Amino acid sequence: MATTDRQAATLALAHALSAAERGLAVIPLSRTKLPALRSPHRDDPEPSSPPCRGECGRFGHGVHDASTDPARIRALFAAAPRATGYGIACGLPPHHLIGVDLDTKTGTDSFAALRELARRHLFTIPATVIVLTPSGGRHLWLSGPPDVVVPNSAGRLAPGIDIRGAGGYLVGPGSHTDHGPYTTAPGTARLPPAPCPPALLRLLLPPPRTRHPTPPSADGHGQGLVQFVLAAHEGQRNTRLFWAACRAYEDGIGPALVDPLVDAALGTGLSEREARATIASAARMTGHRP
């Protein structure tokens, strides 16, 4: 017998609470896999700049509503009684989840494509949580480093391989959608998200720009990167700092810009320890010594 919306909603909340116990932040989803709560700003005469990501205190900000707090999760689902699934936010502590979405809609064997990437780049696909999708695809859960921001991408690694990173979400197992239920592959439900292999992590990050030798005195460019960091608001401070530091190292002005970038990060609310760790990570990622 088909699962009713009421049954699906009850199951979704139960699975969402269970996921939260494992440190995974969740939001309610509709049968279409979209966030179940509409934006409270949909009728605003003019969109705010920068856009509200929940600072207003109301529900309806998509993945920015995600929480591990049981009381908040119950409140989210109470506000979305038609929710039949839940989404798991990627990129958040403690797991810094990265989702490798192996799709079947392209007509290609995306899992074979991932195995070929592993062979060519010398990494092993680790044992981890695998979620089976209604269309026959698979979601692999991996854990990323806390100081590296993995962006979302679609088909960049290979056809049929999408990546869910910071700002994205995965449909959680136990969710019911228009196309059917999401389930955990046998034997993987209680596994922790495995650490992302370093060689795969490098593939998930944006490709470095072509290097052009830049004199250390390129004050205009360096100041532009500093201003880019200073313009960050909560939720994007580490992302902007990491990006700016990568550009600085790629352009040959990384060492000279460390202290100005740290000062800019302090101005946005990051601690010096966080800022220097993020810049050091950018240095390593671009092939430089911190």
C-alpha positions as a Markdown table, in Angstrom:
| # | Residue | x | y | z |
|---|---|---|---|---|
| 1 | Met | 0.0 | 0.0 | 0.0 |
| 2 | Ala | 1.3 | 3.5 | -0.9 |
| 3 | Thr | 2.5 | 5.6 | 1.9 |
| 4 | Thr | 0.1 | 8.5 | 2.7 |
| 5 | Asp | 1.4 | 12.0 | 3.2 |
| 6 | Arg | 0.5 | 11.8 | 6.9 |
| 7 | Gln | 2.6 | 8.6 | 7.3 |
| 8 | Ala | 5.4 | 10.0 | 5.2 |
| 9 | Ala | 5.5 | 13.2 | 7.3 |
| 10 | Thr | 5.7 | 11.3 | 10.5 |
| 11 | Leu | 8.5 | 9.1 | 9.1 |
| 12 | Ala | 10.4 | 12.1 | 7.8 |
| 13 | Leu | 10.4 | 13.8 | 11.1 |
| 14 | Ala | 11.5 | 10.6 | 12.9 |
| 15 | His | 14.4 | 10.1 | 10.4 |
| 16 | Ala | 15.3 | 13.8 | 10.6 |
| 17 | Leu | 15.6 | 13.7 | 14.4 |
| 18 | Ser | 17.7 | 10.5 | 14.1 |
| 19 | Ala | 20.0 | 12.2 | 11.6 |
| 20 | Ala | 20.3 | 15.2 | 13.9 |
| 21 | Glu | 21.5 | 12.9 | 16.7 |
| 22 | Arg | 24.4 | 12.1 | 14.5 |
| 23 | Gly | 25.3 | 15.7 | 14.1 |
| 24 | Leu | 23.6 | 16.3 | 10.7 |
| 25 | Ala | 21.7 | 19.5 | 10.4 |
| 26 | Val | 18.3 | 19.0 | 8.7 |
| 27 | Ile | 15.4 | 20.9 | 7.0 |
| 28 | Pro | 11.9 | 19.6 | 5.9 |
| 29 | Leu | 11.4 | 18.9 | 2.2 |
| 30 | Ser | 8.4 | 18.5 | 0.1 |
| 31 | Arg | 7.7 | 15.6 | -2.3 |
| 32 | Thr | 9.4 | 17.6 | -5.0 |
| 33 | Lys | 12.7 | 17.5 | -3.0 |
| 34 | Leu | 12.5 | 21.3 | -2.5 |
| 35 | Pro | 12.4 | 23.0 | 0.9 |
| 36 | Ala | 8.9 | 22.6 | 2.3 |
| 37 | Leu | 8.7 | 26.2 | 3.7 |
| 38 | Arg | 8.2 | 29.2 | 1.5 |
| 39 | Ser | 10.4 | 32.2 | 1.9 |
| 40 | Pro | 9.0 | 34.8 | 4.3 |
| 41 | His | 10.4 | 37.5 | 2.0 |
| 42 | Arg | 8.5 | 36.4 | -1.1 |
| 43 | Asp | 6.2 | 39.4 | -0.9 |
| 44 | Asp | 8.8 | 41.9 | 0.0 |
| 45 | Pro | 8.7 | 44.9 | -2.4 |
| 46 | Glu | 12.5 | 44.9 | -2.8 |
| 47 | Pro | 14.9 | 42.1 | -2.0 |
| 48 | Ser | 17.4 | 42.8 | 0.7 |
| 49 | Ser | 21.0 | 43.1 | 0.0 |
| 50 | Pro | 22.7 | 40.9 | 1.0 |
| 51 | Pro | 19.8 | 38.4 | 1.0 |
| 52 | Cys | 18.4 | 37.3 | 4.4 |
| 53 | Arg | 19.7 | 33.9 | 5.5 |
| 54 | Gly | 17.6 | 33.6 | 8.5 |
| 55 | Glu | 18.7 | 36.7 | 10.4 |
| 56 | Cys | 15.0 | 37.8 | 10.5 |
| 57 | Gly | 14.3 | 34.9 | 12.8 |
| 58 | Arg | 11.5 | 33.4 | 10.7 |
| 59 | Phe | 11.5 | 30.0 | 8.9 |
| 60 | Gly | 11.7 | 29.7 | 5.1 |
| 61 | His | 15.3 | 30.3 | 4.3 |
| 62 | Gly | 16.0 | 26.9 | 2.8 |
| 63 | Val | 19.2 | 25.2 | 3.8 |
| 64 | His | 20.0 | 28.2 | 6.1 |
| 65 | Asp | 17.2 | 26.9 | 8.4 |
| 66 | Ala | 19.0 | 23.6 | 8.9 |
| 67 | Ser | 19.5 | 22.6 | 12.6 |
| 68 | Thr | 20.5 | 19.7 | 14.8 |
| 69 | Asp | 18.3 | 21.0 | 17.7 |
| 70 | Pro | 15.4 | 18.7 | 18.2 |
| 71 | Ala | 13.1 | 21.5 | 19.4 |
| 72 | Arg | 13.8 | 23.6 | 16.3 |
| 73 | Ile | 13.5 | 20.6 | 14.0 |
| 74 | Arg | 10.0 | 19.8 | 15.5 |
| 75 | Ala | 9.0 | 23.5 | 15.0 |
| 76 | Leu | 10.2 | 23.4 | 11.4 |
| 77 | Phe | 8.2 | 20.3 | 10.6 |
| 78 | Ala | 5.2 | 21.7 | 12.5 |
| 79 | Ala | 5.4 | 24.7 | 10.2 |
| 80 | Ala | 5.5 | 22.4 | 7.2 |
| 81 | Pro | 2.9 | 19.7 | 7.9 |
| 82 | Arg | 3.0 | 18.5 | 4.2 |
| 83 | Ala | 6.7 | 17.8 | 4.4 |
| 84 | Thr | 7.4 | 14.1 | 3.4 |
| 85 | Gly | 11.2 | 14.2 | 3.5 |
| 86 | Tyr | 14.1 | 16.0 | 4.9 |
| 87 | Gly | 17.3 | 17.5 | 3.6 |
| 88 | Ile | 20.7 | 17.3 | 5.2 |
| 89 | Ala | 22.8 | 20.4 | 4.9 |
| 90 | Cys | 26.3 | 19.9 | 3.6 |
| 91 | Gly | 29.5 | 21.7 | 4.7 |
| 92 | Leu | 28.5 | 22.2 | 8.3 |
| 93 | Pro | 30.4 | 21.0 | 11.4 |
| 94 | Pro | 31.0 | 18.4 | 12.8 |
| 95 | His | 31.1 | 16.3 | 9.6 |
| 96 | His | 31.5 | 19.1 | 6.9 |
| 97 | Leu | 29.5 | 16.7 | 4.7 |
| 98 | Ile | 30.3 | 16.4 | 1.0 |
| 99 | Gly | 27.7 | 14.6 | -1.1 |
| 100 | Val | 28.8 | 12.7 | -4.3 |
| 101 | Asp | 25.6 | 12.3 | -6.3 |
| 102 | Leu | 25.9 | 9.5 | -8.8 |
| 103 | Asp | 23.0 | 10.1 | -11.2 |
| 104 | Thr | 21.5 | 7.8 | -13.8 |
| 105 | Lys | 19.4 | 10.3 | -15.8 |
| 106 | Thr | 22.3 | 11.0 | -18.2 |
| 107 | Gly | 22.3 | 7.5 | -19.5 |
| 108 | Thr | 26.0 | 7.1 | -18.4 |
| 109 | Asp | 27.4 | 4.8 | -15.7 |
| 110 | Ser | 28.4 | 7.5 | -13.2 |
| 111 | Phe | 29.7 | 4.9 | -10.7 |
| 112 | Ala | 32.0 | 3.5 | -13.4 |
| 113 | Ala | 33.1 | 7.1 | -14.1 |
| 114 | Leu | 33.9 | 7.6 | -10.4 |
| 115 | Arg | 35.9 | 4.4 | -10.4 |
| 116 | Glu | 37.8 | 5.6 | -13.4 |
| 117 | Leu | 38.6 | 8.9 | -11.7 |
| 118 | Ala | 39.9 | 6.9 | -8.7 |
| 119 | Arg | 42.1 | 4.8 | -10.9 |
| 120 | Arg | 43.5 | 7.8 | -12.8 |
| 121 | His | 44.1 | 10.0 | -9.7 |
| 122 | Leu | 45.2 | 7.2 | -7.4 |
| 123 | Phe | 42.6 | 7.3 | -4.7 |
| 124 | Thr | 40.3 | 4.6 | -3.2 |
| 125 | Ile | 36.6 | 5.1 | -2.8 |
| 126 | Pro | 36.2 | 4.6 | 1.0 |
| 127 | Ala | 33.5 | 2.6 | 2.7 |
| 128 | Thr | 30.9 | 5.1 | 3.8 |
| 129 | Val | 27.2 | 5.9 | 3.9 |
| 130 | Ile | 25.4 | 5.2 | 0.6 |
| 131 | Val | 21.9 | 6.4 | 0.0 |
| 132 | Leu | 19.9 | 4.8 | -2.9 |
| 133 | Thr | 17.7 | 7.1 | -4.8 |
| 134 | Pro | 14.3 | 6.2 | -6.4 |
| 135 | Ser | 15.8 | 6.6 | -9.9 |
| 136 | Gly | 18.6 | 4.1 | -9.3 |
| 137 | Gly | 21.3 | 6.6 | -8.4 |
| 138 | Arg | 23.5 | 6.7 | -5.3 |
| 139 | His | 24.6 | 9.4 | -2.9 |
| 140 | Leu | 28.0 | 8.9 | -1.3 |
| 141 | Trp | 28.6 | 10.7 | 2.0 |
| 142 | Leu | 32.1 | 12.0 | 2.6 |
| 143 | Ser | 33.5 | 14.2 | 5.3 |
| 144 | Gly | 35.7 | 17.2 | 4.4 |
| 145 | Pro | 38.3 | 19.2 | 6.3 |
| 146 | Pro | 36.9 | 22.0 | 8.4 |
| 147 | Asp | 38.9 | 24.7 | 6.8 |
| 148 | Val | 38.1 | 23.9 | 3.1 |
| 149 | Val | 35.0 | 25.0 | 1.4 |
| 150 | Val | 33.8 | 22.6 | -1.3 |
| 151 | Pro | 31.4 | 24.2 | -3.8 |
| 152 | Asn | 28.4 | 22.6 | -5.4 |
| 153 | Ser | 28.9 | 21.5 | -9.0 |
| 154 | Ala | 27.0 | 19.5 | -11.7 |
| 155 | Gly | 28.8 | 17.3 | -14.1 |
| 156 | Arg | 32.1 | 19.0 | -13.7 |
| 157 | Leu | 34.0 | 15.8 | -12.6 |
| 158 | Ala | 32.2 | 13.6 | -15.2 |
| 159 | Pro | 28.7 | 13.3 | -16.7 |
| 160 | Gly | 26.3 | 12.2 | -14.1 |
| 161 | Ile | 28.4 | 13.1 | -11.1 |
| 162 | Asp | 27.1 | 16.1 | -9.1 |
| 163 | Ile | 28.7 | 17.4 | -5.9 |
| 164 | Arg | 26.7 | 18.8 | -3.0 |
| 165 | Gly | 29.0 | 21.1 | -0.9 |
| 166 | Ala | 28.6 | 24.2 | 1.2 |
| 167 | Gly | 25.2 | 25.7 | 0.8 |
| 168 | Gly | 23.8 | 22.5 | -0.7 |
| 169 | Tyr | 21.8 | 19.7 | 0.8 |
| 170 | Leu | 21.2 | 15.9 | 0.3 |
| 171 | Val | 17.8 | 14.2 | 0.5 |
| 172 | Gly | 18.0 | 12.1 | 3.6 |
| 173 | Pro | 17.2 | 8.4 | 3.7 |
| 174 | Gly | 13.7 | 7.8 | 4.9 |
| 175 | Ser | 12.3 | 10.6 | 2.7 |
| 176 | His | 9.4 | 10.0 | 0.3 |
| 177 | Thr | 9.3 | 12.0 | -2.9 |
| 178 | Asp | 7.1 | 12.0 | -6.1 |
| 179 | His | 9.4 | 9.4 | -7.5 |
| 180 | Gly | 9.6 | 7.1 | -4.5 |
| 181 | Pro | 11.6 | 6.7 | -1.2 |
| 182 | Tyr | 15.2 | 7.3 | -0.5 |
| 183 | Thr | 16.8 | 4.4 | 1.4 |
| 184 | Thr | 20.2 | 3.5 | 2.9 |
| 185 | Ala | 22.2 | 0.8 | 1.1 |
| 186 | Pro | 22.5 | -2.4 | 3.2 |
| 187 | Gly | 25.4 | -2.3 | 5.6 |
| 188 | Thr | 26.1 | 1.4 | 5.4 |
| 189 | Ala | 23.4 | 3.0 | 7.6 |
| 190 | Arg | 25.5 | 3.3 | 10.8 |
| 191 | Leu | 28.8 | 4.1 | 9.1 |
| 192 | Pro | 30.2 | 7.6 | 9.7 |
| 193 | Pro | 30.8 | 9.7 | 6.6 |
| 194 | Ala | 34.3 | 8.7 | 5.5 |
| 195 | Pro | 37.0 | 11.3 | 5.1 |
| 196 | Cys | 37.2 | 12.5 | 1.5 |
| 197 | Pro | 40.4 | 11.2 | -0.1 |
| 198 | Pro | 42.8 | 14.1 | -0.6 |
| 199 | Ala | 43.2 | 13.4 | -4.3 |
| 200 | Leu | 39.4 | 13.5 | -4.8 |
| 201 | Leu | 39.2 | 16.7 | -2.6 |
| 202 | Arg | 41.6 | 18.5 | -5.0 |
| 203 | Leu | 39.3 | 17.5 | -7.9 |
| 204 | Leu | 36.2 | 18.9 | -6.1 |
| 205 | Leu | 37.8 | 22.4 | -5.6 |
| 206 | Pro | 37.6 | 25.0 | -8.4 |
| 207 | Pro | 40.5 | 24.7 | -10.8 |
| 208 | Pro | 43.3 | 27.3 | -10.1 |
| 209 | Arg | 43.5 | 30.2 | -12.5 |
| 210 | Thr | 46.3 | 30.4 | -15.0 |
| 211 | Arg | 49.2 | 31.9 | -13.2 |
| 212 | His | 50.6 | 35.2 | -14.4 |
| 213 | Pro | 53.7 | 36.5 | -12.6 |
| 214 | Thr | 52.6 | 39.4 | -10.5 |
| 215 | Pro | 55.1 | 41.8 | -8.8 |
| 216 | Pro | 54.8 | 41.9 | -5.0 |
| 217 | Ser | 54.0 | 45.6 | -5.3 |
| 218 | Ala | 50.6 | 44.9 | -7.0 |
| 219 | Asp | 48.8 | 47.0 | -4.4 |
| 220 | Gly | 45.6 | 47.5 | -6.4 |
| 221 | His | 45.0 | 43.7 | -6.8 |
| 222 | Gly | 46.0 | 42.9 | -3.2 |
| 223 | Gln | 43.7 | 45.7 | -1.9 |
| 224 | Gly | 40.9 | 44.3 | -4.0 |
| 225 | Leu | 41.3 | 40.9 | -2.4 |
| 226 | Val | 41.4 | 42.5 | 1.1 |
| 227 | Gln | 38.2 | 44.5 | 0.3 |
| 228 | Phe | 36.5 | 41.2 | -0.9 |
| 229 | Val | 37.2 | 39.7 | 2.5 |
| 230 | Leu | 36.0 | 42.8 | 4.4 |
| 231 | Ala | 32.7 | 42.7 | 2.5 |
| 232 | Ala | 31.9 | 39.2 | 3.9 |
| 233 | His | 29.0 | 38.7 | 6.3 |
| 234 | Glu | 28.4 | 35.8 | 8.7 |
| 235 | Gly | 28.1 | 32.6 | 6.8 |
| 236 | Gln | 30.6 | 33.4 | 4.1 |
| 237 | Arg | 33.6 | 34.8 | 6.0 |
| 238 | Asn | 35.7 | 31.6 | 5.7 |
| 239 | Thr | 34.6 | 31.1 | 2.1 |
| 240 | Arg | 35.7 | 34.5 | 1.0 |
| 241 | Leu | 38.9 | 34.4 | 3.0 |
| 242 | Phe | 39.9 | 31.0 | 1.5 |
| 243 | Trp | 39.1 | 32.2 | -2.1 |
| 244 | Ala | 41.0 | 35.5 | -1.7 |
| 245 | Ala | 44.0 | 33.7 | -0.2 |
| 246 | Cys | 44.0 | 31.2 | -3.1 |
| 247 | Arg | 44.0 | 34.0 | -5.6 |
| 248 | Ala | 46.8 | 35.8 | -3.8 |
| 249 | Tyr | 49.0 | 32.7 | -3.7 |
| 250 | Glu | 48.2 | 31.9 | -7.4 |
| 251 | Asp | 49.2 | 35.5 | -8.3 |
| 252 | Gly | 52.5 | 35.4 | -6.4 |
| 253 | Ile | 51.5 | 37.9 | -3.7 |
| 254 | Gly | 50.4 | 35.3 | -1.0 |
| 255 | Pro | 53.1 | 35.8 | 1.5 |
| 256 | Ala | 52.9 | 39.6 | 1.3 |
| 257 | Leu | 49.1 | 39.5 | 1.7 |
| 258 | Val | 48.9 | 37.2 | 4.7 |
| 259 | Asp | 48.8 | 39.9 | 7.4 |
| 260 | Pro | 46.4 | 42.2 | 5.5 |
| 261 | Leu | 44.1 | 39.3 | 4.9 |
| 262 | Val | 44.2 | 38.3 | 8.6 |
| 263 | Asp | 43.4 | 41.9 | 9.6 |
| 264 | Ala | 40.5 | 41.9 | 7.2 |
| 265 | Ala | 39.2 | 38.6 | 8.6 |
| 266 | Leu | 39.5 | 39.9 | 12.1 |
| 267 | Gly | 37.3 | 42.8 | 11.0 |
| 268 | Thr | 34.6 | 40.4 | 9.9 |
| 269 | Gly | 34.5 | 38.6 | 13.2 |
| 270 | Leu | 36.8 | 35.6 | 12.6 |
| 271 | Ser | 39.5 | 34.8 | 15.2 |
| 272 | Glu | 43.2 | 35.2 | 14.3 |
| 273 | Arg | 43.6 | 31.4 | 14.7 |
| 274 | Glu | 40.7 | 30.7 | 12.3 |
| 275 | Ala | 42.0 | 33.2 | 9.8 |
| 276 | Arg | 45.6 | 32.0 | 9.7 |
| 277 | Ala | 44.4 | 28.3 | 9.5 |
| 278 | Thr | 42.2 | 29.2 | 6.5 |
| 279 | Ile | 45.0 | 31.0 | 4.8 |
| 280 | Ala | 47.5 | 28.2 | 5.5 |
| 281 | Ser | 45.0 | 25.8 | 3.9 |
| 282 | Ala | 44.8 | 28.0 | 0.8 |
| 283 | Ala | 48.6 | 28.0 | 0.6 |
| 284 | Arg | 48.7 | 24.2 | 0.8 |
| 285 | Met | 45.9 | 23.8 | -1.7 |
| 286 | Thr | 47.7 | 26.0 | -4.3 |
| 287 | Gly | 51.0 | 24.2 | -3.8 |
| 288 | His | 52.8 | 26.7 | -1.5 |
| 289 | Arg | 54.3 | 26.4 | 1.9 |
| 290 | Pro | 52.2 | 28.3 | 4.5 |
